[in-house]
Amino acid sequence: MTNQQHAIGSGFGAQSTTEEVLRGIDLTGRLAIVTGGYSGLGLETTRALAEVGARVVVPARRPAVALEAVAGIRGVEVDELDLSDLSSIRGFAERFLADGRTIDLLINNAGIMACPETRVGPGWEAQFATNHLGHHALVNRLWPAIAAGGARVVTVSSNGHQLSGVRWDDVQFERGYDKWRAYGQAKTANALFSVQLDALGREFGVRAFAVHPGAIVTELARHVPREEMAAAGWLDEAGNWAMGGFKTPAQGAATQAWAATSPRLAGLGGLYCEDCEVAGIASGDAVLTSGVREYAIDPEQAARLWALSAELTGLNAFASTS
């Protein structure tokens, strides 16, 4: 178990914004990929990275919508990508690699939350497939460009990981579907993915981090009924968003921007971050608290998940060396 999962004194916190964490950072000549970088936190991340000089590639399931969303942001390009479709991932990666460009920053931001039971591909549960397997496939497809750039890879997890570890005996929820446990499993997978990618990639200069962005009002919650939002305290008595405890998009995107660029994280990796800081270990029985559960950063589970993901997707860029 890592002994580095503790605060490093970043100087930032829950209310810090992308502008604040990127102040003094110059990404001129650097290339970033932000999945889902055209809505919610992804759009804020795209805008923030572009403002400090990065060239940003936005892979999008809805390219026309993405083009409209990023219009006016200098240095942004859009290409088509559906993370639930392995052939779409292959197509995007082949187009990108054909240009011969290297990747400096990759932010695996796109995802879905608490959707009705949905099956994609060969019958995979959609949240696990989209949030985790899609990004596993994307990273492995793009590995030549990632390794050549010595990239920093940031994957958006959530404190929702505390709702479920990986259900090794029923990963695809074939024996009864629970939308929140499925979301929790997918977010645990995002964290474990970062642990193993960092372990495999560090000899190439590639480091990986997982982040919890905090609670933000975005379209990620589109599958959650309003009565469920009200019961959870997300809405006030008038049916409006109860903004106490919610971050702005600039605050929510700050942690992934910080994890992708902070010099303070040089030489580190495989860590779970929140509030623009390395998180501590979560304790107690309460869920959706601060910190990371030990099962979400366990190296043995991370290696096991990588092997399972490689088997399911048929993709493992390290097969010849691992």
Beta strands, then each sheet from edge to edge (+ up, - down):
strand 1: 31-34
strand 2: 55-60
strand 3: 76-80
strand 4: 105-108
strand 5: 119-120
strand 6: 124-125
strand 7: 152-156
strand 8: 207-212
strand 9: 271-274
strand 10: 277-278
sheet 1: 3+ 2+ 1+ 4+ 7+ 8+ 9+ 10-
sheet 2: 5+ 6-
end
